[in-house]
Amino acid sequence: MMFGAAGNRDHDDSVRIIHKALDAGINFVDTVDAYSRGESEVIVGKALKGRRDTVVPATKAHVPMEGDPNQQGNSRRWLIRALEDPLRRLGTDHVDLFQVHRVPGERSAA
């Protein structure tokens, strides 16, 4: 969540942090397109390069990415896109866990 514009903007440093966690035995990485508007997934993808088979990546969908009402929520259309885009950013052909981030009508705690 804290990789990219919302936290550590240094991609190389972020990759080192992720590698340290992986080297320590962490094997589950949870992300979502809304973390730094996808930049976090790009960073995680860099870190997982060459290590994908030893990691369980997860991503989520629901949070609005733009002002377009078709780019948010839990519609089939959005869930498909909200999986395709992270796959590209993560540099993989699959994730091991894809979650709906919120149920319809649930408000985030802001």
C-alpha positions as a Markdown table, in Angstrom:
| # | Residue | x | y | z |
|---|---|---|---|---|
| 1 | Met | 0.0 | 0.0 | 0.0 |
| 2 | Met | 2.9 | 2.4 | 0.7 |
| 3 | Phe | 4.8 | 1.9 | -2.5 |
| 4 | Gly | 4.6 | 4.7 | -5.0 |
| 5 | Ala | 3.1 | 8.1 | -4.7 |
| 6 | Ala | 1.3 | 7.3 | -1.5 |
| 7 | Gly | 4.5 | 6.4 | 0.3 |
| 8 | Asn | 7.9 | 5.4 | -0.9 |
| 9 | Arg | 8.3 | 6.9 | -4.4 |
| 10 | Asp | 11.7 | 5.2 | -4.9 |
| 11 | His | 11.0 | 2.1 | -7.0 |
| 12 | Asp | 14.4 | 0.6 | -6.4 |
| 13 | Asp | 14.2 | 1.0 | -2.7 |
| 14 | Ser | 10.7 | -0.4 | -2.7 |
| 15 | Val | 11.9 | -3.4 | -4.6 |
| 16 | Arg | 14.7 | -3.9 | -2.1 |
| 17 | Ile | 12.1 | -3.8 | 0.7 |
| 18 | Ile | 10.0 | -6.4 | -1.0 |
| 19 | His | 13.0 | -8.6 | -1.7 |
| 20 | Lys | 14.0 | -8.5 | 1.9 |
| 21 | Ala | 10.5 | -9.6 | 2.9 |
| 22 | Leu | 10.6 | -12.4 | 0.4 |
| 23 | Asp | 14.1 | -13.5 | 1.5 |
| 24 | Ala | 12.8 | -13.6 | 5.1 |
| 25 | Gly | 10.1 | -16.1 | 4.1 |
| 26 | Ile | 7.1 | -13.8 | 3.3 |
| 27 | Asn | 5.3 | -15.4 | 0.4 |
| 28 | Phe | 2.0 | -13.5 | 0.3 |
| 29 | Val | 1.7 | -10.1 | -1.4 |
| 30 | Asp | -1.6 | -8.2 | -1.3 |
| 31 | Thr | -2.2 | -5.2 | -3.5 |
| 32 | Val | -5.0 | -3.3 | -5.2 |
| 33 | Asp | -5.2 | -1.0 | -8.2 |
| 34 | Ala | -6.1 | 1.9 | -6.0 |
| 35 | Tyr | -2.7 | 1.9 | -4.2 |
| 36 | Ser | -1.0 | 4.9 | -5.8 |
| 37 | Arg | -3.3 | 4.5 | -8.8 |
| 38 | Gly | -1.6 | 1.3 | -9.9 |
| 39 | Glu | 2.0 | 2.4 | -9.3 |
| 40 | Ser | 2.3 | 0.1 | -6.3 |
| 41 | Glu | 1.4 | -2.9 | -8.5 |
| 42 | Val | 4.1 | -1.9 | -11.0 |
| 43 | Ile | 6.6 | -1.8 | -8.2 |
| 44 | Val | 5.4 | -5.2 | -6.8 |
| 45 | Gly | 5.6 | -6.6 | -10.4 |
| 46 | Lys | 9.3 | -5.5 | -10.6 |
| 47 | Ala | 10.0 | -7.2 | -7.3 |
| 48 | Leu | 8.3 | -10.4 | -8.3 |
| 49 | Lys | 10.1 | -10.7 | -11.6 |
| 50 | Gly | 11.9 | -14.1 | -11.5 |
| 51 | Arg | 10.3 | -15.0 | -8.2 |
| 52 | Arg | 6.6 | -15.4 | -9.2 |
| 53 | Asp | 6.5 | -19.1 | -8.6 |
| 54 | Thr | 7.4 | -18.7 | -4.9 |
| 55 | Val | 4.9 | -15.9 | -4.2 |
| 56 | Val | 1.2 | -15.8 | -3.7 |
| 57 | Pro | 0.0 | -12.5 | -5.2 |
| 58 | Ala | -3.4 | -11.2 | -4.4 |
| 59 | Thr | -5.3 | -8.1 | -5.7 |
| 60 | Lys | -8.7 | -6.6 | -5.2 |
| 61 | Ala | -11.3 | -4.6 | -7.0 |
| 62 | His | -14.1 | -2.1 | -6.2 |
| 63 | Val | -12.4 | 1.2 | -5.4 |
| 64 | Pro | -13.0 | 3.9 | -8.1 |
| 65 | Met | -10.0 | 4.5 | -10.3 |
| 66 | Glu | -11.4 | 7.4 | -12.3 |
| 67 | Gly | -14.6 | 9.5 | -12.2 |
| 68 | Asp | -16.2 | 7.2 | -14.7 |
| 69 | Pro | -19.0 | 5.2 | -13.0 |
| 70 | Asn | -18.0 | 2.2 | -15.2 |
| 71 | Gln | -14.5 | 2.1 | -13.5 |
| 72 | Gln | -15.6 | 1.2 | -10.0 |
| 73 | Gly | -17.8 | -1.1 | -8.1 |
| 74 | Asn | -18.6 | -4.8 | -8.5 |
| 75 | Ser | -20.1 | -5.0 | -12.0 |
| 76 | Arg | -18.9 | -7.9 | -14.2 |
| 77 | Arg | -17.5 | -5.3 | -16.6 |
| 78 | Trp | -15.4 | -3.6 | -14.0 |
| 79 | Leu | -14.2 | -6.7 | -12.2 |
| 80 | Ile | -12.9 | -8.1 | -15.5 |
| 81 | Arg | -11.0 | -4.9 | -16.2 |
| 82 | Ala | -9.9 | -4.6 | -12.6 |
| 83 | Leu | -8.2 | -7.9 | -13.0 |
| 84 | Glu | -6.8 | -7.5 | -16.4 |
| 85 | Asp | -5.0 | -4.2 | -15.6 |
| 86 | Pro | -3.3 | -5.5 | -12.5 |
| 87 | Leu | -2.1 | -8.6 | -14.3 |
| 88 | Arg | -0.4 | -6.3 | -16.8 |
| 89 | Arg | 1.1 | -4.1 | -14.1 |
| 90 | Leu | 2.2 | -7.1 | -12.0 |
| 91 | Gly | 3.8 | -8.7 | -15.1 |
| 92 | Thr | 2.0 | -12.0 | -14.6 |
| 93 | Asp | -0.7 | -14.1 | -16.3 |
| 94 | His | -2.5 | -14.9 | -13.1 |
| 95 | Val | -3.0 | -14.0 | -9.4 |
| 96 | Asp | -3.7 | -16.6 | -6.8 |
| 97 | Leu | -6.4 | -14.6 | -5.0 |
| 98 | Phe | -8.8 | -12.0 | -6.5 |
| 99 | Gln | -11.0 | -10.3 | -4.0 |
| 100 | Val | -13.9 | -7.9 | -4.0 |
| 101 | His | -12.7 | -5.1 | -1.8 |
| 102 | Arg | -16.1 | -3.9 | -0.6 |
| 103 | Val | -19.7 | -5.2 | -0.9 |
| 104 | Pro | -22.1 | -2.9 | -2.8 |
| 105 | Gly | -23.2 | 0.0 | -0.7 |
| 106 | Glu | -20.5 | -0.3 | 1.9 |
| 107 | Arg | -18.7 | 3.0 | 2.5 |
| 108 | Ser | -15.0 | 3.2 | 3.2 |
| 109 | Ala | -13.8 | 4.5 | 6.6 |
| 110 | Ala | -12.4 | 7.9 | 5.7 |
